[in-house]
Amino acid sequence: MNTRPLKDLADIVRSKNAGPYRITFDILFKDKDRYEAVRATGAISAESVARAYGIDVSQVSSFFEIDMANAIKITIRRPRAQGSSGDGDMYGCQHHVPLMLIAVPVG
């Protein structure tokens, strides 16, 4: 089975703060057919996100597929509180890369 990284299929993959203890991710598609094709594979799930970030699935606090927006929204607990010692991304905007690399079956 052939796969492609999510970054090749989605138009926007981004992360941002969702308060001081969570990071939220948006996966957006301009094209409904592409969104539905990716969604139908099941490659993007709470479990696959947890694997990509090396966290337990219990750390994924929400996962929504929003059909009318051609979007998937995921929220995880931050590994460190925003602004605490060792926090390398105050705004949460650099956490999206592992998500972009999730392999999605194509065919």
N, C-alpha and C positions, 0 to 999 in steps of 0.2 A: 504494500500500500504506500502510495506517495503521500508525503506531508509537506506542508509549508509553514514557516513561522507565522504566528498571528500578525506580526508587523507587515507582512506582505498582503494580508487580506483585509485588515481593518483600515479605515481612513484615519482614525485618531485612536491612540492608546495613551492615556495620561493618568497621572496620579496627583493627588493633592490632599492637604490636611482635611480631616473631618473632626476637628477638635484636637485637643492636645494628646489624646490617647489612641487615635485611629487614623488610618489612611484610607482614602477611597480611590477607586480606579474606575475610569470610564473607558469603554470600548465602543466606538461609534462607527457606523457604516453609512455611507451616502446611499448605497444601493440595497433595497429590501431583499433582493434575491441573494446577494452575498451574505447579508446578515442571517437570513434564514438557513443558508447552506452551512455556515459556520455553527450556528446554534444547533442544527440537526445532528452534527457530528458528536455532540456531547463533549468535545475536547476542552471546552472552557466550562469548568464546574468549580464548585467550592473545593473539591478534592484536588483537581489539577492546579488550582491556584496555591493551595497549601503545599503541594509538592514543589512547585516552582520557587516558593519562598522558604522552603525548609522549615515550615511551621506545622503544628497540629491543626487539623481541620476545625477544631473548636475555636481557633484564633480567627477564623473567617466569620465575622459577625453578621454579614448580610451578603446575599447574592440574588440579583434580580435580572431577569430578561425583560426588557421593556420594548415590546413589539412595535408600538406606535411610534417609537423614536429610533428604531433600528439600533438598539443599544443594549449593552450589558453593563451592569453596575455592581461592583464588588467592594466591600469594606472589610479591612482587617485591623486587628489591634496593632498599634505601633510597637516595634521591638523595644523602643525607649520613648519615654514621654517627650513631647516636643520641647526643645530647648534645654533638655537635661544634659548632663555631662555625657559626652560620647555621641550625641545626636548629630549626625553629619548632614542632615537635610531638614533645616528648620521649617520649610514650607511644604515638605512632603512631595515635592514635584520631581524627584529623581528616583522614585521607587518603582517606576513602571517597566523598567528594562526586563526583569525576569518574566513578566507577563507577556511582553512582546515576543519572547522566544518560545512560548508554548507551541508545540507542533500540532497542526490541525490537518487531519486527513483531507486530501483533495482527490478528485477523480471524476 
